[in-house]
């Protein structure tokens, strides 16, 4: 069980917790997730990016 104080980190780690068969370190996995989020939010205006990033995390954490 993962416990995290940061809600964003908690969503990401919940997603990581279900990916036990990956051949990646946790750090590498998180870096790849951050890169995917940055790529996703890049087309949006700067003031929308944080909200869009949280939407992306929520959507993908539910899988």
URCORNOR-V932631 format. One record per pair of residues at least 12 apart in sequence whose C-alpha atoms are under 8 Angstrom apart, sorted by the first residue. I is the first residue (numbers start at 0). J is the second residue. Records with the same first field share a line. If there is no record, write none. Layout:
BEGIN
I=J / J
END
This chain:
BEGIN
0=16
1=13 / 16
7=53 / 56
10=56 / 57 / 60
11=29 / 56 / 60
13=60
14=59 / 60 / 61 / 62
15=28
36=52 / 55 / 56
37=52
39=52
40=52
END
